[in-house]
Amino acid sequence: MANHKSSEKRAKQDIKKNLVNKMNESKSKTAVKKVRDAITAGDKKEAATLLSNAQAELRKLAKTGVIKLATAARRTSRLATQINNLK
């Protein structure tokens, strides 16, 4: 438990930041899911346009430190590879 004013403030800020991080992570998961659904449907153009949105969301997470940069790059790369393998 927080014993000083500054640590109480820090605890409040941590709670708020945690909620923001969860919201952004949820948005990126939704974006990735939409890309995967488009890939499953076989719609290459739709998947490609959705990939750019998913990539932006993943980069935002990596920039703020929610996930590592390599993780964002790996997820983006795997999605791009799946899109390129569509006929």
QUIDA-V385884 format. One record per backbone hydrogen bond with DSSP energy under -0.5 kcal/mol. CO is the residue of the C=O (numbers start at 1). NH is the residue of the N-H. E is the energy in kcal/mol with one decimal. If there is no record, write none. Layout:
BEGIN
{{CO | NH | E} {CO | NH | E}}
END
This chain:
BEGIN
{{4 | 8 | -2.0} {5 | 9 | -2.3} {6 | 10 | -2.3} {7 | 11 | -1.9} {8 | 12 | -2.0} {9 | 13 | -2.5} {10 | 14 | -2.3} {11 | 15 | -1.8} {12 | 16 | -2.0} {13 | 17 | -2.7} {14 | 18 | -2.3} {15 | 19 | -1.8} {16 | 20 | -2.0} {17 | 21 | -2.6} {18 | 22 | -2.4} {19 | 23 | -2.2} {20 | 24 | -2.5} {21 | 25 | -2.5} {22 | 26 | -2.3} {23 | 27 | -2.2} {24 | 28 | -2.1} {25 | 29 | -2.2} {26 | 30 | -2.2} {27 | 31 | -2.1} {28 | 32 | -2.4} {29 | 33 | -2.2} {30 | 34 | -2.1} {31 | 35 | -1.7} {32 | 36 | -2.4} {33 | 37 | -2.4} {34 | 38 | -2.1} {35 | 39 | -2.2} {36 | 40 | -2.5} {37 | 41 | -2.1} {38 | 42 | -0.8} {38 | 43 | -2.1} {39 | 42 | -0.7} {42 | 44 | -1.1} {43 | 47 | -2.2} {44 | 48 | -2.2} {45 | 49 | -2.0} {46 | 50 | -2.3} {47 | 51 | -1.8} {48 | 52 | -1.1} {49 | 53 | -1.0} {50 | 54 | -2.3} {51 | 55 | -2.9} {52 | 56 | -1.8} {53 | 57 | -2.1} {54 | 58 | -2.5} {55 | 59 | -2.4} {56 | 60 | -2.1} {57 | 61 | -1.8} {58 | 62 | -2.2} {59 | 63 | -2.8} {60 | 64 | -1.8} {61 | 65 | -0.6} {61 | 66 | -2.2} {61 | 67 | -0.9} {62 | 65 | -0.7} {68 | 72 | -1.9} {69 | 73 | -2.4} {70 | 74 | -2.5} {71 | 75 | -2.4} {72 | 76 | -2.3} {73 | 77 | -2.6} {74 | 78 | -2.4} {75 | 79 | -2.0} {76 | 80 | -2.5} {77 | 81 | -2.3} {78 | 82 | -2.0} {79 | 83 | -2.2} {80 | 84 | -2.5} {81 | 85 | -1.5} {83 | 86 | -1.3}}
END
